[in-house]
Amino acid sequence: MSNKNIEKRGRVHYNYYRFEVIVLVFKIINLLFAPIVKLLRMIRTKLLLKMIIVYSLLTVIPLTLVTGISYLNSQKIIEKKIADSANRTLIETVDKIEGILQVMEKVLDDLANDQVVKTLLKNDYDKITYPMTEARRHETESTLKETLNLQLSGDSIEEAFINSIYIFNNTEKYYTTETNGKVQYYDALKVLPYDKEGRPQWAFFMDNSQIICSIEIIDNVTGKLGFIAIMLNPDKVRQLYAGYPENTFYVTNDFNLILSASNLEEVGSLFTDYSKPETILNRRVSKDTGFIYISMVSTEDLNKEIKGLAYFSSTITLITWFVVLLLTILILKHITNPLRRLSRLMRKAEKEHFELIQGVKTEDEVGQLCHSYNRLITEFQYLIQEVYKMEVLNKEAELKLIKMQINPHFLYNTLETISALSVSDAGKESIPQITQLMAKIFRFSITPGGDYVPMETEIEFANAYLQLQKFRFKERLSWKIDLPDEFKRVKIPKLILQPIIENAVIHGIRHSSIKGMIILRVYDMDYDLMIEVEDNGPGFDNEGQSGGLGTGLHNVDSRIRLLYGETYGISILKSDENGTVVLLRMPIQMNGELISNENHDSR
């Protein structure tokens, strides 16, 4: 048994048991309160009395609305105050972090301009122009390591944030302290884009979960000598926002990559909690570093100050509402059920799913309304069937008329071609071949087997027609067919392409003073099938308008619109070379099933 049937049976049992409880309550009331029972019988036949009782019992609703609105307004006020406080706290925290980062930038800038660093890197860059003895180089490297160790072991608060320092030359060699390991993403550091030359740049990625700041080392003579990268201590950075609860403060880049978080496992992942429910999110973007600082405040924390008042007001309101609800259910049960059922069935009727309302036993205004609805639905179903039958007959007649116009129109133009060729000896020799092509074409057009054929079959028919016209126009006519394999088995209406190609030949190639070219393309757009027939003729003066369609194109356009609706049909456009493009749009049909954009996105 399907879940839908189980759910339906559960609702039936639930409604049945609830009805039994209500009946039992009514029996007790009838035994104990005879006057009330007599009043209920009167209410059963008068909708006005029912509504008077309902309105009398619903006086508690204004009280509920007032309480609810007061609660919501108070909640918004408290939320705004706490949100403003959270925003101020975020600003203070960001300023503290940014202050540390600015100090890091100054450390980088000092190192980049240090003469020891530049001397060593110049020697790496060009040992001939900037020579150094082995002893001096060893001494310079030792001095550099002492400088780096001093930066890492300093007692200042700013220096404690530096985890490691790397100085790279242009040949991937680097200088650092002995305690530092290998850089994880050297290639990324090497191609790091710098906004300003000689200015520190904060990386949009991390290295071993460390935030990175880098600066190019520039010499006025030699140019770029290398770059310096500082890795920040992740634990020290987290201490800057240790006052925030866990998982409520994040530092990210423009790509939402988490650079720092209280939970180390989240570092390196994407921040995706922008739409997290029951959370107020504060966001601040640094203009200097490009980092994004995010703090999150739970709405549960915001509501603590008003929950006491809310609980008291809600308790009083709920008790009053429960008493009123119990009395309302007992009285309005037999009123609301038919009305709800009637409303549900009317919504179904709007979607052309018609059902009669059953089980209505009351004789009051509601019962009369339900019976009138049943009569209306019965008559409406009858009228729909009659109108549907008439529309089907009319469409079938129109389609037959259009298809009857296609073959005589094509035959007339073909006989005219034969007549034109018969005046020359070469043409007379070609007439038997033309006759064979005509026989092939007419066999296809009169062969039974349905109104739809595969695309490749229709293309073969169109190709035969073009071969037929080749005898008339000779070298003035050439064509190209672009038919991807995935469209070869798509079903299209039979004899739908020949009138379009004939139009390109008669109105395009025949009037062209240059070598004619016809291109047939098949592709899809927005889940619809698109067929283009382009020629390099003189073009149309009245393109794109229905008045500009000839008999053949008009027949094809009418046929498509009758089969698939007014959304589809023929459009006429100018090509890039002042020729004409006839664009045919229809749904994609595979094995008798339409696959159009209506199945994916309602128009």
Secondary structure, 3 states (H helix, E strand, C coil): CCHHHHHHHHHHHHHHHHHHHHHHHHHHHHHHCHHHHHHHHHHHHCHHHHHHHHHHHCCHHHHHHHHHHHHHHHHHHHHHHHHHHHHHHHHHHHHHHHHHHHHHHHHHHHHHCCHHHHHHHHHHHCCCCCCCCHHHHHHHHHHHHHHHHHHHCCCCHHHHCEEEEEEEECCCCEECCCCCCCCCCHHHHHCCCCCCCCCCEEEEEEECCEEEEEEEEEECCCEEEEEEEEEECHHHHHHCCCCCCCCCEEEECCCCEEEEECCHHHCCCECCCCCCCCEEEEEEECCCCCCEEEEEEEHHHHCHHHHHHHHHHHHHHHHHHHHHHHHHHHHHHHHHHHHHHHHHHHHHHHCCCCCCCCCCCCCCHHHHHHHHHHHHHHHHHHHHHHHHHHHHHHHHHHHHHHHHHHHHHHHHHHHHHHHHHCCCHHHHHHHHHHHHHHHHHHHHHHCCCCCEEEHHHHHHHHHHHHHHHHHHHHHHEEEEEECCHHHCCCEEECCCCHHHHHHHHHHHHCCCCCCEEEEEEEEEECCEEEEEEEECCCCCCCCCCHHHCCHHHHHHHHHHHHHHCCCCEEEEEECCCCCEEEEEEEEEEECCEEECHHHCCCC
